[in-house]
Amino acid sequence: MFVSENLTVNENNHLAIGGFDTVELAKEFGTPLYVLDEDLFRKNCRVYKNAIDQYYDGNGLVLYANKSLCTLHTFNIIKQEGLGADVVSGGELYTAIKTGFPMDKVYFHGNNKTDDELEMAVSNGVGHIIVDNMYELERLNEIAKKHGIIQNIMFRIKPGVDAHTHDFIQTGQIDSKFGVALENGEAFEIYEAAHKMSNVNPDGLHCHIGSQIFDVDPFCKAAEIMMDFAGELKNKLGLCIKNLNLGGGFGIRYVESDDPVPYDEYIKHVSQVVKASAQKHGLDVPFILMEPGRSISAPAGITLYTVGAVKDIKNVRKYVSIDGGISDNPRYIMYEAEYTAVIANKAGDAKTDVATIAGKCCESGDLIIENAPIQPAEPGDILAVLATGAYNYSMSSNYNRIPRPAMVAVSGCNAKVIVKRETYDDILKNDIL
Ligand SMILES: *Cc1c(COP(=O)(O)O)cnc(C)c1O
């Protein structure tokens, strides 16, 4: 009935997440409120992990993409679940360090890492740095030299696979701020340069072809292109690629019409391609890495709001305003992302109305959903937006000096605050009069 498997309607006709009554959660913790179903988050971690065990002889590691949702608590979960971590900034790395995360399982991304961030990564023993460009490579080699270590690295490669149109067009992809392209020889040149440097060890390949992808073919195509390149590096440079990192981007269901592929299917198909390509090129089967973010965190989260003004503009549209907005979920204003809404206190009722869910920020584009099918909303209702676990809290801001919501994790019989609600004083804490 709902887009995520952990959502049900309980005996009070209320929406429940992981068995918890969302109306009660809103009452106890206030709104807006992010709710994370920890058990589903863990289950999603295990689907990927088990698939690598089943289809790839356990010869790989799942790296959770922290940019989708990063907190001390979620870091601790992925540590317990035995996953690795994809981090993209000093702040995410710092969160890893604070949870005592095993640093050899940390993979540090980013297209413009600062000297301070590289220094922090090297001095803390980050396992792999995914280097984006020549400028970064040169600085990293110097920093590693200063620390007397040889840093394991891989480069981010643009494989020329267009994941969104599904036809593997080789053009256009070169126009991206991330990584180095294959088709103009840039990727080969940077491996050749790194191979000659004293303090970096280029032992892997990385690509990330996009996000919210509903098809296994682009991943298989990318894997094949990467393996062909590994063959070329071995033949021309004698360079052995031990690690193949195929990135994230596995699609999830935000609205009924979304039709995601079961996550283990990706690994099943990609495994076959990688093994066959290794054989074709006479290469060892590489250790495989995958970087799911959204598909682990998004379905596990919802956001609860209180409905305020309901504005029915005759012959135009109906606006249902909530006590949050782009400050806690900027995805509609950024790229017209789609979501599903439910009136949590009328969750089993038919969605007989259509309304645009608007935030309280001073922007006309501050909408969460346009023309959403929904139960008739009244002031005081609790409105739930589903599948908000990814790229909501992590993209939140204090726009209009609105404090960020709290986040509660539910697991078994426990509901626990894992991120406190910001106060007005938190917002002022760096201001100097
Ligand atoms: C964004 C990103 C991911 C995660 O993408 P999802 O769509 O959340 O799975 C993984 N790896 C890299 C390099 C990324 O940029």
The ligand as an SDF file (V2000), in Angstrom:
LIG
                    3D

 15 15  0  0  0  0  0  0  0  0999 V2000
   26.3200   10.2580   -4.7140 C   0  0  0  0  0  0  0  0  0  0  0  0
   27.3310    9.2030   -4.8030 C   0  0  0  0  0  0  0  0  0  0  0  0
   27.0400    7.9240   -4.3350 C   0  0  0  0  0  0  0  0  0  0  0  0
   25.6970    7.5240   -3.7880 C   0  0  0  0  0  0  0  0  0  0  0  0
   24.6660    7.6920   -4.7060 O   0  0  0  0  0  0  0  0  0  0  0  0
   23.1910    7.1560   -4.3340 P   0  0  0  0  0  0  0  0  0  0  0  0
   22.3680    7.6210   -5.4760 O   0  0  0  0  0  0  0  0  0  0  0  0
   22.8010    7.8160   -3.0580 O   0  0  0  0  0  0  0  0  0  0  0  0
   23.2890    5.6800   -4.2070 O   0  0  0  0  0  0  0  0  0  0  0  0
   28.0460    6.9900   -4.3700 C   0  0  0  0  0  0  0  0  0  0  0  0
   29.2720    7.2840   -4.8500 N   0  0  0  0  0  0  0  0  0  0  0  0
   29.5820    8.5120   -5.3080 C   0  0  0  0  0  0  0  0  0  0  0  0
   30.9450    8.7800   -5.7950 C   0  0  0  0  0  0  0  0  0  0  0  0
   28.6300    9.5140   -5.3150 C   0  0  0  0  0  0  0  0  0  0  0  0
   28.9340   10.7140   -5.7800 O   0  0  0  0  0  0  0  0  0  0  0  0
  1  2  1  0
  2  3  1  0
  2 14  2  0
  3  4  1  0
  3 10  2  0
  4  5  1  0
  5  6  1  0
  6  7  2  0
  6  8  1  0
  6  9  1  0
 10 11  1  0
 11 12  2  0
 12 13  1  0
 12 14  1  0
 14 15  1  0
M  END
$$$$
